[in-house]
Amino acid sequence: MVSEKPWRSEAILRLILSVFVSYVLGTLGVSAYRFASSGAQEKLWTFVALAVGAAIFCAAALSVLRKPWELERFTRRFSTLLVCLYLGLTLSAFAQRAAGSGPMSNPTWRTVIAAISFQGIAIFFIWRFLREHHTSWADAFGFQRGWKMSVLYGVLLAVSFLPFGWLLQTGSVSLLEKVNFHSEVQPAVQALKNTVAWFDRAAIALAALVLAPVAEEMLFRGIFYPAIKQAGFPKLAWWGTALLFAAVHAHLATLAPLFLFALLLTWIYEQTDNLLAPIAAHAMFNALNFGVYYLTEGRFS
């Protein structure tokens, strides 16, 4: 059973918002790269003004989110945060529109920027979150509790689930095709298809095999799940975090297999009380999909 965690609701909310704002900054980076690739110089100063304005207001929002919210200053801080978020998101949307939707000269960097701005930055904010709670990585996530067996159990879970995940995804694709819905290829998979250089492949592999498993398991299983469970909603913790985990990947064809996989990741965390178990399972699952993709020329995406 997962041990009790000292997570404060206010700190979790600031963590979520901080990751979200950082992801918005990442989309600005993607837009800037796309704009540079397009060569549309006639909109240069318009795009620069919008992007810089969005970045400034997003940075201001992150500054407000950096410190705990004291009750006597809550109204002022929250009002400032709302204004900065609104202006940052609005200017970011206009900047993305100005950048256009043309193809990028190297789509690999879209995946890399997205991974750094979400999973990579999330790890930094989790580190700060743990400092606020005066706890270490090992104590917070049980890394020292039978770590060798936890990793082994995680690997075995991923290997066992993989065939069922493929079958479930194949069924999901068939069902979507019957209702005349064409599921788009995931950005990371599209980047793999267009990748030739080994450096680009290594960058995508690092994001998929290291950043994603560590950051996502710490967020969904390590922080969100125990917080909701300890609040008195154990069923919502199981099902809600699993659904959120699947939905965050924003790909309809993989929604069902990722939802089931997330339930199993929570189960193995409950069994071991060591977050290394779901991290290892997540990393191995991604690694197997990554390897099979090249062996089958992208049959499984």
N, C-alpha and C positions, 0 to 999 in steps of 0.2 A: 504494500500500500504506500502511496506517495505521502511523505512526511509533511507536516504542517509548514506553511510558508508565511513569512511576516509581511507579505506584500500589501502596501497601502493602495487603496482605490485611486486616490488622487495622483499617486506616482505612476500607476498604470495608465491612467488617462493621458498624462503628460508624455509618457513613453510612446503611446499610440500616435498622438498628434505629432510628436517630433519625427517619428519614422515617416508619417504621411507627408509632412512638409519637406523632408529630405527627398522623398520620392518625386515630389513636384519639381524640386530643383534638378533632379536627374532628368526629368522630361524636358526641362529647359536645355540641359546639355545635349540631349538627343536632337532637339529642335535646332540648336546652334550648329550641330554637325550636319544636319540635313540642309540647313540654309547655306552653309559653306559649300556643300556638295553641289547645290543647285546653281550656284553662280549668279543668282538674281541680285545684282548690285543695285538695281533701282529701288529696292526696298531696304537697303542696308541700314540706314539711320533709323528707320521706323522699327525694324526688328531689334536693333541694338537698344533703343530707348525702352521698348516694351520689355525686353529680356532683363535689362539692368534694373528697371523698376520692379519687376517681379522678384528678382533675386534679393533686392534690398528689403522688400516687405516680408519675404520668406525668412530672411536672416533675422529680421526684427521679431518675427513670430517665434523663431527658435530661441532667441534671447529671453523672451517672456517665459518660455517653457522650461528654461534651464533651471530655475530655482523653484523650490516648493511654494505652493500657494498658501499664504497665511490668510486666515479668515478676515482680518481687519483690512487687508489689501486686495481681497479677492475680486471685488467689483471692478476696481480700476484695472487690475491685471487682465481679467477676463475680457473686459471691453476692449482694451488695447489689442489683445490676441485676436478677437473677432475682426477688428478693423484690418489688422495686418494680414490675416488669413484671406479675408474677402478681396482685398486689393491685390494680394500676391497671386491668388488663383485666377482672378479676372485678367490681370496683365499677362499671366502665363498663358491663358487660353488664347488671348489675342496674339501673343508672340508665336505660339504654335501655328496659328492660322496664317500669320505672315510668312512663316518658314515654308509653308506648303506641305504637300504630302508626296512629293516625288521620291524616287528611290535614293538610297544612300550609297555612296561610293564603296563603303565597306560595312555591310549590315552586321558584321560581328560586333562592332563597337556599340551598336544599339543594345545588344544583349549584355555586353560588359558594363556599360554605363548604368543600365537598369539594375543589374545585380549589385553594383557598388552602391548605388543610391538607395537601394532597399535593404538587401541582406547585409552588405558590408557596413553601411551606416547603422543598421539595427544592432549589430554587435557592439559598436561603440556606445550607443545609447543604453544597451543592456548593462554594459560595464558601469556606466554612470548610475544606472538604476540600482545596481547591487551596492555601489558605494553609498548611496543614500540610505540603504537598509543595513549598512555596516556588516556586510557578509561577503564571503569569497565565492568564487565560481564553484569550488569543490563543495562547500557547505550548502550553497543554494541549490545545486542540481545533483548532489549525491555522487560526484565523480569518483570518490574513493570507496564506494560500496561495491565490492566484488566486481571491479571494472572489467577484468578479463572475461568473466562469464557473461557480463552484461553485453559486451561487444559481440561475443560469440552468439548469444541469443538474438541480437539484432540482425546479424548477418544471416542466420538461419531463417528468421522471419521473412526477410526480403527475398531470399531465394525461394522459399515456399510460396510466397504470395505472387511472385512475378507471373507465372502462367495464368493464374486466375485473373490478375489485373489485365493481361493482354486479352483474354477471352471477354472480359467485361467491357473493355474498350472497343473491341471488335463489334460486340453486340450493340453498344451505344452508337457507333458509327452507322451500322445498318439501320437502326431505328430512326436516326436522324435523316438518313437518305430516304426512308419510306415516307417521311412527312415533308420531303423536298427541302430539307435544310442542309446546306453544305457547310460543314465545319471547316473553318480556316486553319491553316497550319500554324502551330505555335511559333512565336518569333524566334525562340531559341533553336527550334528545329529548322526553321527557314534559314537561320544563320549558318547552321551546320551544313545544309545543302549547298550553300554558296561559299563554303570555306574550302580553301585549297592549302594555304600556308599552315605549317605546323604551329607557328606562334599563335595564330587565331584559334586553332583547335585547342591548344593548351589553355588559352584564356577562357574559352567556353567551358572546358573541363573543370578548371579551377572554380568557376562560378557554380557549376552544377554539382560538383562532388565535395566541395568544401564549404563555400559561403552559404549556399542554400540550405543544406542539412543542418549546419550549426545554428544559423540565425533563426530559421523557421521553427526548429524544435525548441529552442530556448523561448521563443515568443509564444507559440501555440501550446506546447506541452509543459514547458518549464514555468511560464508565468500566467498565461490566461487560464489554463485548465485548473490548476490548484486554487487560483483566486476565486473563480466562479464556484467551484466545488465547496470551498470553505465558507462561501457566502450562503450556503444552504441549498444550492441547486446542482446536485451531483449529475442528474440526467442531462440538464442543459449544458453542463461542463463537457460531458462526453460527446453529445450529439452536436451541440452548438459549435464547439471549437473544431470538430471534424468537418462540419459543413463550411465554416469560414475558411479553413485551410484549403479545401477543395475549390471554393469560390475565388480565392485570391489568385489562383493560377489562371483564371479567366479563359478557360477552354472547355466548351460544353462536352466534347467527346470524352474528355478525361475526368469529368466531374464525378461520375459514379465510382470508378476505380480509385480515385484519390480520396474520396469520402470513406470508402471501406478501408483503405490503407491507413488513413488517419485514425480510424477507430482502433485498428490493430496497434498502431504506434502508441496510443494512449493506454491500451491494455498492457503492452509490454513495459511501459513506464510504471504502471501500477504494480506489476509483478516484481520488478527489480528495484524500484525507487532510485534508479540511476539513469539520468538523462542520456548517458552514453549509449544505452540500448536503442532508443528510437533514433538517435543521431546516426549510429552505425547502420541501422536498418534503412534509413532514408538515404544515406550515402551509397550503400550497396545497391539499393533499388535504382538510383540514378546512374550508377556505374554500369549496371547490367544493361539498362536501356541504352546508355551511351555506346557500349560495346556492340550490342545487337544491332543498333542503327547502322553501324558501318559494315557489319557482316551481312546484313540483309538489304543494304543500300536504301535505308530509310523506310523499310516496310512498317516498322513499329515506331510511331512518332508520339 
